[in-house]
Amino acid sequence: MNTSKSLNMTMLCDFYELTMGNGYFKGGYRDRITYFDLYFRAVPDKGGYAIAAGLEQVVEYIENLHFDPEDIQYLRDRNMFDEEFLTYLENFKFTGDIYAIPEGTPVFPNEPLITVRAPAIQTQLIETFLLLTVNHQSLIATKASRIVRAAQGRRVLEFGARRAQGASGAVDGARAAYIGGCAGTACVLSDQLYGVPAAGTMAHAWVQMFDTELDAFRTYCQVYPQNAVLLVDTYNTLKSGIPNAIKAFNEVLKPMGITKCGIRLDSGDIAYLTKEARKMLDEAGWETCEITVSNSLDEIIIQDLILQGAQIDAFGVGERLITARSEPVFGGVYKLVAVENEQGEIIPKIKLSENVAKITTPQFKKMYRLIDNADGMAIGDWMCTWDETVEDNLNGDGSLTIFDPDATWKTKTIKDFTARPLQVQVYKDGKLVYDLPKLQEIQAYCKQELDIMWDSVKRFDNPHNYYVDLSNKLWFTKHELLTHHK
């Protein structure tokens, strides 16, 4: 395999996207305008919400869509593709529209995170990359959000690069973890590429390298006096690690007038050791010394540690964050929801299934988040057809009646609310029309948006069901198609 050149991500697709593209081309559907929704069916870990992420990488991909000569030759050598189709691919580019929910937004099942309107070959070809990118980063951002919430204001650092599933899993995973609320990462490349603050101090090998643990600590404090965080569990945490850390702080940092320092624990009974460490540090006059812990942490363990009174200022979370180990699949899907006929009329399409959860919501749609003006909290989300507005659905007194789309007798009438569009247009006629926010802005936006969600929605166990309601017109459109195809 030739690895001397960068990979063309256009070829990161499922083979059926090319066979269908060839079939569309030969069957006369080359220019048929189609609408696809990318959405997910269930929140990982049975949580109450997910965090949308990965849009910036989708934009990078769309901006670079093309087939190199060697890509065309590879397809020609498969002896399956029409030569005119291969000629079409030589000048391939995206010419359609893309709408998306901004990164960092709390999102819920069956909401279109991305909607693509474009000729059939184009919408089909980009399926795999959109799914793998949004699925991966939304999964990690969601897991990070849960872990950060469990930490209750204490810093969380992403430490998982060496356990990630491949290079992109480490690099883009750190980006997604930052969106979800992590303060930084151990992965240097994520800092270089995306500006995720990279941080780190020492491994056990540093301590083992020196003749004594105290020598190791003294040297580190001398080299990095402004960032002296010492790993104290190489030998014996309470009998040597912490006492030697205190000696190094006293001998090196105190004469410099430096009071900012820290220790890290990576093993043992974390709750017990941190409480004992805090006592020892405070008694030695190092009340400002921060305690960081690591070692196979997740939101449940962090929550338990805090309940046990562990004295922790920051958490380093590795494999269980970067792999979302408890449920490592986001489960996003990409489904056809409408096509345009020759007159430009939008025709809704539905996919049926014996599994009710897999039945799609048809039609080109718009989405709104309904915000209570009295307290600023989210009431729910509301989905309608592309040609509707919220105003079209208001009652005579200006209120809106919403209903559970699965249990339609459950209704609620809301007044004095704001309906905020959830999707933004990212591409129009193949041109990028969306200003990508900076990563720090996305993280701040994510926190802001989570703050308008009720705590009951954010519970780890048995969270409140946040409703995604349909307009009357959209609900009837779906059920007319269900009846027609049954």
N, C-alpha and C positions, 0 to 999 in steps of 0.2 A: 504494500500500500504506500502510495506517495503522500507523505505527510509534510513535504517541504512547502506546500502552498496552503493558504487558509481555506477552510471548507466553505463551500457555497451552500448556505442554509436553504436556498430554494429547493435543493435536492433532499432536504430533510422532510420528506413527505412519505405517506403510505403509498404503496405502488398502485392501489386502486384509484387514487386521486388522478394519476396519470392515465390509467386505462379508461376511467370515466371521462376524463377530459378529451381523450382521443375519440371516444364514442359520441360525446356531445358535438365535437367538431364535425365528424362524419354524418351525424344524424340531423344536422341543421340547427342545433341548439347553441352554437358558438356564442351568439349574442343575446341569448335569452337572459333577461335580468332576473336574478334570484335573490332571496333574502334568507340569511342564516342567522340564528341566535346561538351564542355560546353562553351556557348557563350550567348550574350544578343542581343536583336533586336533594342532597342532604348535607348538613354541616358536619365536618369531621368531629370526632369525639362526642357526638350527640350534643354539641354545643348549641348556643342560641343564635350565633351570628358567625359570619366569616368576614375576612378582610380582602377586598379586591387588590390584586397586584399583578405586575408583569406588563402593563400597557407600554411602558417605554421601550421594552425589548420587542414588542410587537411592531412598534413604529420603526425601529431600526431594521427589522426584518422586511417590512413593506418597502422601505426606502431602498433596499438593496436587492429586490426581487429581479432575478435575471437568470438566464441559462448560458453557461460558458460553452464554447465549442466542444470541449471534452464531455460535457453533460449531454449535449445533443448526440454526440457519437456513441456514448454509452447507451442511450435510448434506441438509437438506430440499430445497434448491434443486438438488441433484444428481439428484433424481427417481429415486433408486435404493433408498431406505430406507423400510421400513415405518413408519407413523406411531406404532404402539405401541412399536417399537424406539426411536424418537426420544424418546418419553415416558420410556422406561426410562433413556435416557442423561441425561435432565435431572436425575435423582437418583443418578447413577452414583457409586459409591465402591468401594474395594477392601475385600473382606471375608474374604480368604483368609489363608493361612500362607506365610511366606517363610523359608527357611533359607539361610545363606550362609557361605562361608569368610571369616573376618575379613580386612580390608585389611592388606596387608603380609606376608601368608603366601606363602612359596614354593609354587608350585602346578605341576601337571604335566598333560600332555594327557589328555583324557577324564575329568577330575575335575569334578564339578558345582560350579562356583564359586557358583552360585545355584540353588536348587530352589524352584519356586513351586507351591503347591497351592491351587487356587481354582476357582470356576465358570469354564466354558470361555471365556465372553466376556471375563472379566477377565484370565485368563492370556494370551489371545491379544492383547488390546489393548496390554499393556505390553511386548510383545516388542521393538519397535524401540528404545525408550528404554533399556531394560536393556542391550541389545546395544551400542548406540553408546557408552554411558557406561562400561561395564565394558571393552569392547574398547579404547577410547581410553586410559583411565587405566592399564589393565594393560599396554598396549603401552609407554607412556612410563615407567612405574615400572620395567618390566623393562629397558628401554634404560638408564635412569639407574643401575640397580643394576650393570649391566655396566661402565659408564663409571666409577662410583665404585670398583669393585673394581680396575679398571685403574690408577687413580690411587694405589693402595697407601697409603692413609692421608692423602694430600694433599687439601685441600678442593676440592670441585667446586661451582661455582655455575651455575645455569641462566640462560642469557643469550639465549633464543631467541624472545621474544615477537614481535618484528617479522617473523620468518620463519614463525610458526605458521600453521596453516590455520584462520584465523578467530579471533574474540575468545575463544570458549570453549576453543579449542585452546590458546591462550596461557595463560589463567587456570587452567583445570583441569589443563592440562599441567604447569604449575609445581607445582601441588599434588601431582600424581603423581610428579614428579621428586624432590620432597622425601621422599615415602614411600620411594622407591628409594635414598635416601641423600644427595642433594644438600644442601649446607649452607645454600643460600638461592637467591634468584632476583633478576632485574632487574625483574620485573613487580610494580609497586606494588599493583595491584588484588588480586593473589594474596595479598599480605601483609595487605591490609585485610580481605579476605573470610575467609581461611583461616589467617592467621598464619604464612605462609611468609616467613621473614626476607628483606626486600628490601634490596639493597645496590647501590651503584654510585658512580662518581666522575665521570669526564669522558669526553667524546668528542674526536676530533681537532679538531672545530670550536672547542672551548675554546682550544686551543693556537693555532689559526689566528687567533682573534679578537684576540689581543694583538700588539703590535708585535714582540715577541721571545718566543722560547720560554721564556727565563728569567723574563720578566715574568709569563707565564702560570703557570709553576710557583710563583713566589714568591707570587702572589696566591692561588692555590689553597691553599697551605700556611697562609697568613694566615687565610683564611676557614674552613678545615677542618683545623686543626692536629692534631686527634685522629684524623683519617681521611685523611691525605695519601697518596693513591695516584696516582701521576703516569703518564700515558700518554707513553711516551718514543720512539715510533717515527713521529712526524708528519713529521720531516725526515730525520735521520740518527741512528739509535739509538746507535751507539758514539761518534761524533764530537761530537754535540751533545746528544742526548736524555739519556743517563745523566750526562755531565758537568754539564749544567744542573740535573738533578734533585739531584745531590750538592750543588751550590752552594745551591740553594733549601733543602735540608734543613739545611745548615750555617748559613745566614743566618737562617732562620725558626724551625726546630724546635729546633736545638741550644741556643740561648739560653733556650728554654722548658723545657729538660730533657726534651724528648720524644724517645724513641728508636724508637717504633713508627711505621713508615711503609712505603711500598711503591711499586713500579713495575709497570707493565703493558706487555706486548708483544702486538701484534695482527697482526704481519706479519713476513716474513723467515724466515731459517733459525733456527727457535726453539731447537733444541738448541745450536747454535754461539753465538747471541746471549746466551742465558741463562748459559752458562758464562763468557763474557767479562764479562757484566754483574756476575755474582757476584764475579769477581776485582776489578773496579773498585770495587764497593761495599765489599767487605771491606778493600781497601787504603785506602779513604777513611775507614774506621772505622765504616761502617754495616752491620755484620754482622747487625743486627736487621731490616734492610730486607727485606721479603718480595717475591718475584717472582711475579707472576700472568701467565698467558698465555691468549690466546684465539685465534680465527681457525680456523673450520671443523674443530674437533677432534671426535674420537670415541674409542671405547675402543682401537681398533687404533693410531691415531696416538699417543695418550697412552702406550700400552704401549711403542711404539717410542722415543718421546722419553726415557722413563725408562731404557730399555736403552742409549740413547746417552749417558747421563750428564747429561742436561739438568738444570739447577739451577732447579727449579720448586717453589714452595710451594703454589700454587693454580691451578686451571684454570677458565676461563669457557667453558662449552660451549653453543653456540647451536643452529643449524638442524639439526644431525645428531642432537641429543637431542630437541628439541621436536617434530620431525616423524618421529623414528625412521627417518631417511632410508634406512638400509640395508635395512630391511624394514618399510614403513609400514602394514602391516595385521596386526592381531592374529589375526583369523580365528575369533573366538568364534561359536558357533551356539546356537540355542535350540530344543530338540526335545521333542516329546511323548514321555513315557516310560511313562505309566500313566493309567488312568481308573478311576473308581469306578462300579460298577453300582448299581442301585436298592437293593440290600441293603447297600451300603457296602463291598463286597468290592473290593479293589484289583486291577485287571486290568492286567498288564504289556503294553506296546505297543513294537513295534520298527520301525525304518525300515531297509529293506534297500537295497543299492546294489551295482552292479558294481564300484564303487570301495570296497574293503574298509574303508578308513579312515573311510568315511562311514556304516558300519553303527553304529547306536546301541546303547548298553547299556540295556536296558529296566528298568522297575520303580522304585518309590520306594525310595531307597537311603540308607544311612548310610556315612560315611567315617571312617577312623581313620589317624593317623600312628603308625607303630610305632617306638618309641624304645628303643635298647639301654640297659639300666640300667647296664651296666658302664662305658660311655664317654660316654653321653648323646647319641650320634649317631643320626641317622635311618636306619633300616633300609630303609624303603619305606612305601608307603601301601596300605591295604587297604579294599576296598569290599564291602559286603554288603547284603542286602535289609533293608527297614525293620523287619522283625520278628525279625531275628537280633541276636545279640551276639557279641563276641569269645569269651566264655566258652563259648558253644554250640559253637564250632569247635575248642576245645582238645583236644589228645591227652590220653591218660590221665596222662601225666607233667607236664601243665601247659604243654607246648610247643605251638606253632602251626606247621603246615606250610603254607607259601605257595607259589604256583606262578605261572609266567609265563602269563598268559591266552592268549597267542598260540602259545607253545611249551610246552604243559602238562607235558612231560617234564622241564622245568627246574624243580626244586623246591628249597626250602630250609626247614629246620626251625629255628625260633628259640625260645630260652628266655630267661628273666629279662629281659623287656621290658615296656614300658608302652604300652598302646594309648590314644592321646589322640584324642578326637573332633575332627574337623576343622571341621565346620559348627556354627554357632550358630543358634538360632532368632531371627529378626529381627521377624517379625510373627506374631501368633496371632489368628485370627478378625478380621483387619483392624486390630488394635491393635498399636502399636509396643511390643515387649517387650525391646528390646536397647538398652543404653546405649552410644551411639556414643563411642568413645574420642577423645581429643584428637589432633590431627595429630602432635604431638611424641611421643605415646605409640605411635602407629602406626609412626613411623619407628624408634623404639627396638625395638619388637617385631619389625619386619622384620629389623633387624640381628641380633637374638637368634636368630631362626628360621633365618637364613642360616648362622649359626655352627654349627648342628647338622647342616648338609649337608656331606658330604665334599667336599674340594677337587676331586676327580675329577668330581663332578657340576657344579661351577661353572666348569670349563674353557671357554675360548672355542672351542677347536677339538676336535672329536671328544669331547664330554663323555660321561662314563659314563651309561648308561641307568638312570635312577631308576625302579624298578618300581612300577606301580600295579596291585596284584593283586586278584582277585575271590575271594569266598568260593565254596565248592563249589556252594552253592544258587544264587547269582547266576549263576555260569558255566553251570550246567545250565539255568536259566531262559532265558538268552540263546540257548543252542544248541537248546533245544526249540522256541523261536519261529523260529529260523533254519530248522530242519528242516520245521516246519509250513508255512512260507510259501515254501519254495523251489519 
